């Protein structure tokens, strides 16, 4: 996805250790703090995916997330042939449910959601600060600069993965200088190929946090493919534990 949107929701350095106080790490932590809602949440998510030669596919889904253990449940509402299908993640277990066969299949977290480019990881809230660290040159200077993104003053900086289980081992971020909101993100493969560019277009404030409710993901590897993620009807608040069960997903699918 969100991508959650979004989402969606991140050490090895290029060379040596960063000797001066990091400018990047506090921004990564600020992004994490902003996106971390302190309550469970329910929302409606729409993915509009355009693929070359395949036209446009619109997918509507209802999304539930439990904050305490980052469990989530997704049930598909559209298109009609996917309606009632769903996904459930609890702990280390991730299941895909198929309504037509009434069966659950245990799948990996990198499985795509509803045939889109969104994966389980896009609906998790793993911390950027735990997954990525600043990239520095040989003297130990971080790759960090103050730029303009359109008319918005931003910080541009590069990070590299600390762990192996991330989609992209290298990223470049553009964040607002005034509040550290992430506005643009470029994602690179290990070889340095630009794979995806993401734009965080619109935010809404929920209980003191700014949630990206419209995002654009551009596939840079397969040119012409892109996905727009829109999040609506966000309702924070404690959700019943019964929601995060196979029985509840089957109930929603009827």
N, C-alpha and C positions, 0 to 999 in steps of 0.2 A: 504494500500500500504505500499502501498508506503506509497507500497507501495512503494510517490514521496518524484519516486520514488519517495521515496522517499520516504503522507507525508509528509509531510508528515509529519514539516514541524517541562503539557505541555503535616496565614499558620498554616497546621497542622504539628506539630513536634511530634516525638516519646514521648518526655517528656520535659517539660520546654521550655525555650527560649534559643536560641544560644547567649551566653554572649560575646564571642569574635567576632571580625569582621569575617563575613562569607567568606569562601573561595569558597563555592559552588555558591552562588548567582551571583557573577561576571562572572563565567563560563557560567551559564545559560543565562545571558544577552549577553555574547559574542556569544553563539550559535544562539540566536535569531537575533542578529545584522548581523551575517554572512549569515543566510538563507533568510533574508528579502531583496528581490529584490525591488528596488525602481521604477520599471516600470512594466507594464503589461507584460504578457509572453504567448507565444504559444510554445507547445512542442509535441513531439510524445512519447508515453509511451507504453512499452511492459511489460506485466506481464506473466511470465512463472510459472504456478502453478502445483505442483506435489502433488497428493493425493493418499494415499494408497488405492488400489483397483479400482482407477479411471484413472490411468495413468497421462499423461501430457496434460495440456490445455494451449494454448498460446492465449493471448488476446492483440490485438493492438488497441490503441485509440488515438485520437487527443484531446489535453487538452488546454483550454484557461483559463487564470486567469486575472481578473481585480484587480489591486493593491489597488485602492482607497477604495473599500468596500469588498474585498476578495470574490467577486463573481466568479463563475467558470462555465464552460460548458465543457462537455465531450461527444464526439460522438464515437461510437464503429466502428472500421474498420474490425475487424476479431475477432472470426471466422465468417464464412459466415452466420450462423443462428442468430448471434447477430448484424450483420452489419446494421447500420442505427439507432440502439437503442441509447439512450443517457440520460444524466443527466444535470440538470440545477439548480444552486443554486444562488439566489439573495436575499439579506437580510436574513430574517428568513425562507424563503420559499425554499424548496428543492423538485424538481420534477423529476420523472422518465418518459421517453418517450419511447413508444413502436411503432416501425414503422409499424408492421403488422396491428395494430388496429388504428393507428394515434391518440393515446390518451396520455394524460399526467396524471400521478397519483402523488398526493402529498404524500411524504414519509418522514420518520424520518431521521435525520443525521447519525444514526447508521446503516442505510440500507447498505447491501453490494453492491459493484459495479460489475455488470456483473457476479454475482455468484461467485466472488472471495472473498478472505479474506480482501480486501480493502474496506474501508468505506469512507463516505463523509469527516469525520474528517481528513483522511489521505491526503486530497487535500486542506485543510485549512492551514492558517498560524497563528494559535493561538500561543501566546507567552508562552514558557516554564516557564519564570519567573513569569507569572501571574497564571499558573496552578499548579506549584510545588514549594516546599520549601525544604531546607535541613533537613535531619533527624539527630537528635542529641541524645546522651545517656543522662542519668539522670544528670551528672555533666555539661551538656551543650556542650559537645564536638561533633562536626560534624563527621559523618561517612565518612571520607576522608582519602585517602592514595595515595602515589606515587608508581606506579607499572610499570611492563613491559608487553605490549601486543605484544607477539612475540618479535621483535627487536625494537619496538617503545616505548619510554618513555611516560607514560600516567598518568593522574589523575583518580582515581576510587572513586566514591562517590555515596551516596544513597539519593534519594529524595522521598517525599510523597506528595500526592495531596492536594491542598488547596481548590479545588472545587469538586463537585460530578460528573459532566458530562465528565469524562475521561474514556477511556477504561481500564486503569490500574492504581490503586491507589498508587502503589509503583513501583519505577524503580531504577535500578543501571546503571550508565553511566561510560564509559571509554572514556576520551577525551585526545587528544594529548596535551602534556605539552607546546609545542612551539606555537601553534596557536588555541588551544581549539576546533579543529574539533572533532565531535562526531564519534567514530570508532565502538563502540559496545554498545548495550543497552539490558538489561534484564528487562522484564516486569512481574510483579507479581500481583496476585489477592489479595483481602483484607485479605484472610486467610494465605497468604504467599506462595502460590503455584506458581512456575515458569510457566508462560503461553507462553511466546514467547522470543526468542533471535534474535536480529537483528544485522547484520554486514553492515557497510557502507564501501563498498569495493573500490569504485572509485569516484573521484571528478573531476569536471572541473571548471575552473575559468571563471566567467561571470561578467564583469564590477566590478571587485574587490571583488566579492563574490564567495565562493567555494560551488558549488551545487553538492550534491551526485547524480551521474548518474547511479550507479549500487549498488543495495542493496539486501541483502539476509535476508529473514524473515523465521525463523524456528519455527514451531509449537511444543512447548514442551509438550502440553497437549495431542494432538493426534499425537503420534510419527510417523515420516515418512513423514509428510506433510510439505511442504516448498514452498515459493514463491520468485522468483527473479524478481526484478523491475529494468527496464532499461529505461533511459530517453535520448532521442536524439533530434537533430534538434531544440535546444532551441533558440528561437528568442525573445529577450526582446524588448519592444517598445509599444507605445500607441496603444490600440485596440479600434476599433469603439464600442460605447455603444450598437449598434444594434446587435452585436454578442451575447450579454447576454440576449437574448429574446427567447421565445418559437418559434417565427416565423423563426428565424435563425436556430435553431436546426432542425425544420421541413425541412427547405431548404437543410441543409447538408445531411439529411437522404434520400433525393430523389435519 
